[in-house]
């Protein structure tokens, strides 16, 4: 599904001239780490994603939680890795807290268009290589640099078309992902009981 959506993005937006600045179409929330003594792994509080290490194929993997959430991302926001490797993206499958390694990106238009932003950021990934330091330099991108990132997402009409065709599939993928996680946890629980 992901590959087909990317091909559709390239077909729809590939010939767009120039680009639209990210801050013209989206609001960006830079992550901030909550107090470390609020972290836990037993599901207390809100899901907390520190950075790219929590990313899956499309949606991040729940690993940590915090009872003192600070910077929040909403369900459907694009999660963007702002620390090396800069430019990797996922989609928040639920409301969550984001740490310093991430930014949450949400469209500021009058309709949902996060699907086009998500795929535009994937297409722009080579542009973020300049922020990925080499050797002892730690790569990162700041909010001002993100604001000025140029995306090929063209007209509002095309974004609406893209979103209507792709977003439902992404939501179904999120549900499938959650079900798989639940089944995996159930399987581990049964195996633990069986072998204990």
N, C-alpha and C positions, 0 to 999 in steps of 0.2 A: 504493500500500500504506500509506504513512504517513498519508494522509488518512482511509482506512478505519479504521485502528487508532485514530486520534484520535476518530472518530465512535463507535467501539465503547467507548472509554474514557468518553466523555461519556454514552453510554447506560447503562453499568454503574455509573459513579460520580457522575454529574451531580447526583443527588438526595441525596448524602451530606450529612448535617448537620455543621456545624462543620468540623473538620479534625484531622488527626493531625500532631503535630510531627515534622519530618523526623528529628530525632535519636532519636525513639522507634522508628523503623523502619529507620534506616540509619546506617552509619558514614561519617564525612566525613574525607577526607584533604586538607588544604590543600597546594597545590603549592609548590615551592621551586625556584628556578633553580639548576642545577648550575654549576660553574665554566665561564665562557665559553670558556676555552681548550680545553674538552673537546668543543665543538660541531663538527660536520662535516656535509657534505651528501652524503657518498659511502657512507653505510650502515654506518659503523663504530660498534659499540656498540648502544645501545638507541634506539628511536624516541623523540623528544622533542617534546612539544607545548608551546609557550610560552603560548598563550592562544587566544582565539576566532578569531584570524586563520587558524588551522590547521583550522577547522571546515569540514565539507562538509555535505551534506544530512542524513545520519544519522551518518556516521563521519568522523573527521578525516582530512586529507590528509597523508601522510608527506612531510616537507620537511627536517626537521633530525634529527640523531642526536647522542647524547652517549656518551662513553666513561666518564663519571663520574656515572651516574644517582643522584639523591637520593630525591625523593618519587616513589613508584610508584603507578600505577593498574593494576588487573588487567583482563584481557579481559572485556568485558561490563559494566564499571563505567560509570556515567553520568558524563560529563565536563561540568562546570558552569562557566560563565564568571563569575568573581568580580570582574572589572574591566570597566569600561564597554566594550560594553554588558553589564551584569549580567543574568544569567538565561538566556542562550542555552545550549543543551545539545546534546551529541553522545554517542555510545556508543563506548567504546574497542573497536576490533576486534581488538586484541592487547594484551599487557602492554606498558606504556610508562612513560616518565618524564614528569611534569607540572611545568610552571613556575608562577610566581607568579600568572599570570592565570587559573589553573584550580583546581578542586577535583574530587576523585574521590569519587563517592557509590556505596556498595554496601550492599545490604540486610543487616540483621543477624538476619534470621529464619532458620528452619531450611529454607527453600526459596528458589529463585531468584525474586525478584520485582522485578528491576530494570526490567522493562518497565513495570510500573505506576508506579514512581517516575519514570521518564523522562517518561511522558505526563502524570503529575500535575504535574511541574515545568513542562512546556509550558503546561498549563492555568493554572498559577499565575503565568505570565510577567508579566501586568499588575501583580502585587503587587511586582515587583522594580523598577518604574519609579522608585520613590522613591530608589533607590540610584544611578540613572543621573544624575549631576550635569549641570548645564547651565553654559554659559559656560566659565570657567576651572577649575571644580571637576571633579575627576576622580572618577567614580563607582566605588564598590567596596562589597563586602559582606564582613563578617568572619565567622569561624566561629560565634561566638555567635548572630549574626543568622540565619545559615543553620540552626543547630540549632533555632531557634524558628519557622522557616517552617512554615506550616500547609499540609498537602496533603490533597486529597480523594481518599483511596484506600481508605477504608472497611474492611471486614472481611478477615481473612486468607483466608477462603473465596473471596471475590470476587477478591482479588489472585491467588490460585492459578489461578482460571478465566481471568482476563485474561492472565496470564503464559503459560499453556499454549497459548492461541490465538495470541498475538502474537509471543512470543520466537523461535519457529522461523522465522517470516517475517523477523524482523530478522536472524537468523543467515544466512539465505539471501541477504539483501540485502548483508550484509558480504562473503560469498564472491563475489557478483557484482561488487561494488565493487572487490575485490582483483584479480579477473580483468581488469576494465576498465583498471585502472591498469597491470597487466603488459602488456596488449595495446597500450596507449598508449605505454609505454616502448619496446616492441619496434618499433612503427611509427616512432617518432622515431629509433631506432637505425638502421633500414633507410634512412630518408630521409637521415640524416647520411652514411651510407656511399655512398649513391647520388649525392649531390650534392658529395661531397668529392673 
